[in-house]
Amino acid sequence: DNIAAAFAKYDPKNAESYHSNADAYKNEIRATIAPLRDRIAQIPEDQRWLVTCEGAFSYLARDFGMKELYLWPMNADQTGTPQQVRKVVDAVRQHDIPVVFCESTVNTSPAEQIARETGAAYGGVLYVDSLSAADGPVPSYLDLLRVTSQTVVDGLTENLK
């Protein structure tokens, strides 16, 4: 909406087109994630945890009705410290969280260590702020949403306790 409004402000004669395209794209986004949101809703609420390396998925966790746990906040100076890992290991054990994930742009070792120490599964790579090459897994924003959401859903449903 903000992008369409900005374009419309500077190019008023095409404002209708900008708003129409924005509406169409929002509908594509909704259609991409709606089936995945429905699958998440079938998971018992106490198992709807999104555990990641970086705290970059607050919107996804909120929109999918999940609790969020992460090793470090976004753009942190220190990542994967023993204290951060211990805090998440303890929480994963306490809440019997079945799966952990990590972002494509950071070292996955801390998440894999948490999985080993707790018996949780390592659910795979999530994409948050980078697209792949055209022939890669997430060449567009819609692909990023679809692949990341699908990875979360598959990780949770395949590892229900």
Backbone as CSV, one residue per row, in Angstrom:
resi,resn,N_x,N_y,N_z,CA_x,CA_y,CA_z,C_x,C_y,C_z
1,ASP,0.821,-1.191,0.000,0.000,0.000,0.000,0.867,1.258,0.000
2,ASN,1.916,1.251,0.811,2.789,2.424,0.876,3.501,2.673,-0.444
3,ILE,3.942,1.607,-1.092,4.637,1.762,-2.372,3.674,2.292,-3.424
4,ALA,2.487,1.717,-3.491,1.491,2.185,-4.461,1.137,3.640,-4.198
5,ALA,0.985,4.003,-2.939,0.654,5.393,-2.594,1.780,6.341,-2.999
6,ALA,3.020,5.923,-2.800,4.152,6.781,-3.180,4.215,6.962,-4.689
7,PHE,4.040,5.874,-5.431,4.034,5.997,-6.892,2.883,6.882,-7.355
8,ALA,1.713,6.678,-6.761,0.537,7.464,-7.148,0.741,8.945,-6.860
9,LYS,1.417,9.240,-5.780,1.676,10.641,-5.425,2.529,11.327,-6.490
10,TYR,3.529,10.623,-6.987,4.450,11.219,-7.960,4.034,10.990,-9.410
11,ASP,3.045,10.146,-9.621,2.554,9.870,-10.973,1.039,9.691,-10.907
12,PRO,0.312,10.777,-10.569,-1.126,10.663,-10.322,-1.935,10.128,-11.504
13,LYS,-1.478,10.356,-12.719,-2.279,9.890,-13.860,-2.314,8.358,-13.947
14,ASN,-1.362,7.682,-13.306,-1.346,6.214,-13.294,-1.682,5.630,-11.921
15,ALA,-2.228,6.462,-11.050,-2.517,6.036,-9.673,-3.415,4.808,-9.625
16,GLU,-4.428,4.783,-10.453,-5.352,3.651,-10.436,-4.626,2.340,-10.758
17,SER,-3.722,2.393,-11.700,-2.952,1.207,-12.073,-2.070,0.740,-10.916
18,TYR,-1.419,1.678,-10.240,-0.565,1.308,-9.103,-1.376,0.629,-8.001
19,HIS,-2.524,1.200,-7.681,-3.361,0.629,-6.615,-3.942,-0.723,-7.035
20,SER,-4.316,-0.840,-8.293,-4.848,-2.107,-8.795,-3.780,-3.202,-8.747
21,ASN,-2.572,-2.867,-9.175,-1.476,-3.841,-9.126,-1.134,-4.222,-7.691
22,ALA,-1.170,-3.257,-6.789,-0.895,-3.547,-5.376,-1.945,-4.499,-4.815
23,ASP,-3.207,-4.258,-5.140,-4.276,-5.147,-4.670,-4.097,-6.564,-5.217
24,ALA,-3.746,-6.663,-6.490,-3.537,-7.983,-7.099,-2.379,-8.718,-6.421
25,TYR,-1.315,-7.990,-6.123,-0.151,-8.621,-5.489,-0.478,-9.060,-4.063
26,LYS,-1.219,-8.247,-3.338,-1.626,-8.643,-1.978,-2.475,-9.910,-2.033
27,ASN,-3.330,-10.020,-3.044,-4.134,-11.231,-3.199,-3.255,-12.444,-3.491
28,GLU,-2.204,-12.260,-4.293,-1.263,-13.356,-4.557,-0.561,-13.792,-3.273
29,ILE,-0.175,-12.822,-2.465,0.482,-13.142,-1.191,-0.460,-13.941,-0.304
30,ARG,-1.701,-13.469,-0.179,-2.674,-14.183,0.651,-2.903,-15.606,0.139
31,ALA,-3.026,-15.747,-1.175,-3.261,-17.071,-1.760,-2.062,-17.991,-1.552
32,THR,-0.876,-17.430,-1.513,0.339,-18.225,-1.319,0.415,-18.794,0.089
33,ILE,0.066,-17.988,1.088,0.270,-18.439,2.469,-0.980,-18.992,3.155
34,ALA,-2.171,-18.759,2.595,-3.404,-19.217,3.255,-3.418,-20.724,3.514
35,PRO,-3.078,-21.563,2.530,-3.106,-23.011,2.813,-2.112,-23.414,3.900
36,LEU,-0.997,-22.723,3.948,0.010,-23.035,4.960,-0.448,-22.585,6.337
37,ARG,-1.087,-21.431,6.404,-1.635,-20.955,7.677,-2.674,-21.948,8.188
38,ASP,-3.493,-22.478,7.281,-4.509,-23.455,7.676,-3.863,-24.724,8.237
39,ARG,-2.765,-25.164,7.640,-2.067,-26.353,8.148,-1.471,-26.090,9.525
40,ILE,-0.922,-24.904,9.732,-0.356,-24.555,11.052,-1.463,-24.568,12.103
41,ALA,-2.642,-24.097,11.734,-3.758,-24.044,12.685,-4.147,-25.437,13.176
42,GLN,-3.815,-26.478,12.428,-4.132,-27.852,12.829,-3.128,-28.418,13.840
43,ILE,-2.004,-27.740,13.999,-0.970,-28.195,14.933,-1.378,-27.790,16.347
44,PRO,-1.231,-28.664,17.324,-1.575,-28.282,18.701,-0.857,-26.984,19.094
45,GLU,-1.586,-26.108,19.750,-1.069,-24.777,20.078,0.244,-24.828,20.860
46,ASP,0.385,-25.794,21.752,1.610,-25.854,22.556,2.829,-26.280,21.738
47,GLN,2.609,-26.743,20.508,3.724,-27.131,19.642,3.970,-26.131,18.510
48,ARG,3.244,-25.048,18.529,3.416,-24.016,17.491,4.506,-23.033,17.898
49,TRP,5.723,-23.493,17.842,6.887,-22.666,18.170,7.709,-22.449,16.914
50,LEU,8.183,-21.237,16.725,9.116,-20.940,15.642,10.448,-20.582,16.285
51,VAL,11.375,-21.531,16.259,12.700,-21.350,16.859,13.695,-21.142,15.727
52,THR,14.357,-19.981,15.742,15.281,-19.616,14.669,16.578,-19.053,15.243
53,CYS,17.554,-18.915,14.380,18.824,-18.312,14.802,18.628,-16.832,15.106
54,GLU,18.066,-16.119,14.159,17.926,-14.666,14.294,16.459,-14.302,14.491
55,GLY,16.196,-13.305,15.306,14.828,-12.874,15.578,14.244,-12.070,14.432
56,ALA,14.150,-12.705,13.274,13.716,-12.002,12.068,12.339,-12.441,11.586
57,PHE,11.651,-13.251,12.373,10.396,-13.820,11.904,9.208,-13.467,12.790
58,SER,9.261,-12.340,13.447,8.182,-11.952,14.357,6.848,-11.828,13.638
59,TYR,6.848,-11.257,12.440,5.595,-11.106,11.697,5.038,-12.467,11.297
60,LEU,5.892,-13.346,10.814,5.437,-14.668,10.415,4.891,-15.421,11.623
61,ALA,5.607,-15.366,12.742,5.142,-16.039,13.958,3.788,-15.478,14.389
62,ARG,3.666,-14.165,14.394,2.399,-13.540,14.780,1.277,-13.947,13.826
63,ASP,1.531,-13.845,12.523,0.490,-14.124,11.539,0.079,-15.591,11.511
64,PHE,0.972,-16.491,11.906,0.660,-17.914,11.928,0.252,-18.391,13.324
65,GLY,0.117,-17.479,14.285,-0.302,-17.851,15.632,0.713,-18.715,16.352
66,MET,1.989,-18.363,16.206,3.065,-19.151,16.800,3.798,-18.352,17.870
67,LYS,4.408,-19.068,18.797,5.309,-18.439,19.758,6.691,-18.411,19.115
68,GLU,7.443,-17.354,19.404,8.749,-17.183,18.767,9.872,-17.298,19.791
69,LEU,10.943,-17.959,19.383,12.147,-18.083,20.195,13.326,-18.016,19.237
70,TYR,14.320,-17.202,19.589,15.473,-17.077,18.702,16.748,-16.937,19.512
71,LEU,17.856,-17.258,18.852,19.166,-17.201,19.503,19.625,-15.774,19.740
72,TRP,19.494,-14.921,18.745,19.946,-13.533,18.873,18.981,-12.616,18.143
73,PRO,18.912,-11.342,18.567,18.043,-10.381,17.887,18.615,-10.029,16.510
74,MET,17.807,-9.413,15.700,18.261,-9.006,14.368,19.475,-8.095,14.463
75,ASN,20.408,-8.307,13.567,21.606,-7.471,13.444,22.407,-7.372,14.741
76,ALA,22.469,-8.447,15.480,23.197,-8.461,16.754,24.701,-8.461,16.508
77,ASP,25.427,-7.873,17.456,26.887,-7.877,17.372,27.451,-9.266,17.636
78,GLN,26.829,-9.990,18.558,27.302,-11.325,18.898,26.242,-12.342,18.510
79,THR,26.670,-13.375,17.814,25.727,-14.396,17.366,26.240,-15.777,17.734
80,GLY,25.350,-16.581,18.282,25.702,-17.951,18.628,26.620,-18.090,19.822
81,THR,26.515,-17.161,20.774,27.355,-17.250,21.968,26.895,-18.430,22.830
82,PRO,27.765,-18.929,23.692,27.354,-20.020,24.582,26.114,-19.658,25.411
83,GLN,26.031,-18.407,25.856,24.875,-17.987,26.652,23.591,-18.017,25.812
84,GLN,23.681,-17.573,24.574,22.506,-17.592,23.702,22.061,-19.028,23.430
85,VAL,23.014,-19.881,23.140,22.693,-21.279,22.861,22.081,-21.934,24.097
86,ARG,22.653,-21.720,25.269,22.141,-22.318,26.505,20.706,-21.874,26.775
87,LYS,20.427,-20.590,26.595,19.074,-20.070,26.826,18.057,-20.787,25.936
88,VAL,18.397,-20.970,24.670,17.465,-21.618,23.746,17.384,-23.120,24.013
89,VAL,18.502,-23.758,24.315,18.482,-25.184,24.665,17.538,-25.405,25.844
90,ASP,17.667,-24.586,26.870,16.804,-24.724,28.050,15.329,-24.550,27.686
91,ALA,15.022,-23.556,26.858,13.628,-23.302,26.470,13.085,-24.428,25.594
92,VAL,13.890,-24.932,24.672,13.446,-26.039,23.816,13.135,-27.260,24.676
93,ARG,13.974,-27.534,25.648,13.713,-28.664,26.551,12.472,-28.415,27.401
94,GLN,12.375,-27.221,27.973,11.257,-26.898,28.858,9.914,-27.025,28.143
95,HIS,9.851,-26.578,26.901,8.583,-26.562,26.162,8.442,-27.742,25.203
96,ASP,9.424,-28.643,25.223,9.397,-29.827,24.361,9.165,-29.434,22.898
97,ILE,9.935,-28.463,22.445,9.805,-27.933,21.085,10.411,-28.944,20.114
98,PRO,9.666,-29.316,19.067,10.102,-30.423,18.219,11.102,-30.088,17.112
99,VAL,11.250,-28.812,16.760,12.065,-28.492,15.585,12.643,-27.082,15.694
100,VAL,13.845,-26.898,15.155,14.487,-25.581,15.101,14.932,-25.313,13.664
101,PHE,15.032,-24.032,13.319,15.388,-23.607,11.965,16.500,-22.566,12.032
102,CYS,17.054,-22.237,10.875,18.025,-21.150,10.801,17.887,-20.446,9.450
103,GLU,18.307,-19.197,9.410,18.198,-18.384,8.207,19.293,-18.717,7.204
104,SER,19.024,-18.382,5.967,19.957,-18.687,4.877,21.224,-17.844,4.923
105,THR,21.194,-16.728,5.605,22.323,-15.790,5.561,23.230,-15.858,6.785
106,VAL,22.975,-16.804,7.688,23.801,-16.914,8.891,24.296,-18.350,9.058
107,ASN,25.262,-18.520,9.933,25.831,-19.826,10.224,24.783,-20.701,10.922
108,THR,24.545,-21.884,10.395,23.530,-22.775,10.966,24.041,-23.605,12.142
109,SER,25.326,-23.543,12.424,25.902,-24.390,13.483,25.205,-24.257,14.832
110,PRO,24.876,-23.037,15.306,24.195,-22.955,16.601,22.840,-23.670,16.612
111,ALA,22.071,-23.545,15.545,20.769,-24.226,15.492,20.957,-25.734,15.450
112,GLU,21.936,-26.184,14.694,22.206,-27.615,14.628,22.687,-28.146,15.977
113,GLN,23.456,-27.349,16.705,23.899,-27.741,18.051,22.698,-27.870,18.984
114,ILE,21.774,-26.926,18.905,20.568,-26.983,19.738,19.782,-28.247,19.426
115,ALA,19.649,-28.566,18.153,18.935,-29.785,17.773,19.622,-31.016,18.368
116,ARG,20.933,-31.077,18.255,21.671,-32.232,18.808,21.494,-32.341,20.318
117,GLU,21.610,-31.213,21.015,21.563,-31.245,22.482,20.169,-31.525,23.034
118,THR,19.147,-31.220,22.272,17.783,-31.346,22.793,16.999,-32.505,22.194
119,GLY,17.494,-33.054,21.103,16.734,-34.087,20.407,15.697,-33.519,19.461
120,ALA,15.635,-32.204,19.349,14.737,-31.586,18.371,15.299,-31.832,16.977
121,ALA,14.454,-31.750,15.986,14.907,-31.884,14.603,15.439,-30.541,14.114
122,TYR,16.378,-30.586,13.189,16.778,-29.367,12.483,15.897,-29.304,11.245
123,GLY,15.017,-28.306,11.196,13.991,-28.234,10.157,14.430,-27.648,8.845
124,GLY,15.603,-27.034,8.814,16.092,-26.518,7.549,16.277,-25.021,7.529
125,VAL,16.503,-24.534,6.323,16.843,-23.133,6.084,15.589,-22.319,5.787
126,LEU,15.516,-21.150,6.426,14.446,-20.192,6.164,15.042,-18.978,5.462
127,TYR,14.267,-18.386,4.580,14.716,-17.204,3.845,13.962,-15.998,4.377
128,VAL,14.699,-14.936,4.666,14.055,-13.761,5.237,14.405,-12.484,4.495
129,ASP,15.648,-12.311,4.112,16.025,-11.017,3.542,16.920,-11.125,2.322
130,SER,16.908,-12.278,1.690,17.718,-12.407,0.486,17.050,-13.378,-0.483
131,LEU,17.067,-12.998,-1.738,16.547,-13.855,-2.789,17.707,-14.631,-3.397
132,SER,17.379,-15.705,-4.057,18.400,-16.509,-4.727,18.520,-16.058,-6.182
133,ALA,19.419,-16.686,-6.901,19.502,-16.475,-8.343,18.205,-16.980,-8.977
134,ALA,17.984,-16.622,-10.213,16.738,-16.983,-10.900,16.484,-18.488,-10.908
135,ASP,17.536,-19.295,-10.925,17.362,-20.743,-10.936,17.448,-21.366,-9.541
136,GLY,17.463,-20.540,-8.492,17.550,-21.023,-7.120,16.182,-21.227,-6.489
137,PRO,16.160,-21.507,-5.193,14.902,-21.838,-4.515,13.961,-20.653,-4.293
138,VAL,14.493,-19.430,-4.203,13.638,-18.265,-3.921,14.008,-17.075,-4.818
139,PRO,13.696,-17.167,-6.109,14.047,-16.076,-7.014,13.123,-14.864,-6.913
140,SER,12.006,-14.998,-6.212,11.071,-13.875,-6.062,10.573,-13.816,-4.618
141,TYR,9.951,-12.701,-4.279,9.409,-12.545,-2.929,8.320,-13.582,-2.658
142,LEU,7.459,-13.843,-3.638,6.420,-14.858,-3.444,7.041,-16.234,-3.210
143,ASP,8.113,-16.538,-3.927,8.813,-17.806,-3.690,9.406,-17.842,-2.289
144,LEU,9.969,-16.722,-1.844,10.530,-16.634,-0.490,9.446,-16.941,0.541
145,LEU,8.281,-16.323,0.395,7.177,-16.584,1.327,6.757,-18.048,1.291
146,ARG,6.589,-18.568,0.085,6.123,-19.944,-0.069,7.128,-20.940,0.504
147,VAL,8.395,-20.821,0.129,9.412,-21.783,0.571,9.615,-21.699,2.082
148,THR,9.718,-20.493,2.616,9.925,-20.343,4.058,8.728,-20.876,4.838
149,SER,7.526,-20.495,4.433,6.322,-20.969,5.125,6.193,-22.482,5.016
150,GLN,6.461,-23.030,3.836,6.373,-24.479,3.637,7.398,-25.211,4.497
151,THR,8.594,-24.657,4.602,9.635,-25.276,5.431,9.198,-25.321,6.895
152,VAL,8.612,-24.228,7.378,8.127,-24.182,8.761,7.011,-25.200,8.963
153,VAL,6.032,-25.202,8.070,4.905,-26.127,8.195,5.391,-27.577,8.152
154,ASP,6.237,-27.888,7.180,6.738,-29.265,7.075,7.544,-29.656,8.310
155,GLY,8.398,-28.755,8.775,9.204,-29.049,9.954,8.353,-29.336,11.174
156,LEU,7.313,-28.546,11.356,6.443,-28.745,12.517,5.581,-29.995,12.376
157,THR,4.968,-30.188,11.218,4.053,-31.323,11.073,4.789,-32.660,11.037
158,GLU,5.999,-32.673,10.500,6.758,-33.925,10.447,7.369,-34.292,11.793
159,ASN,7.393,-33.352,12.716,8.057,-33.598,14.003,7.129,-33.391,15.193
160,LEU,5.833,-33.565,14.987,4.890,-33.441,16.101,5.230,-34.455,17.177
161,LYS,5.079,-34.025,18.420,5.375,-34.926,19.546,4.096,-35.381,20.186
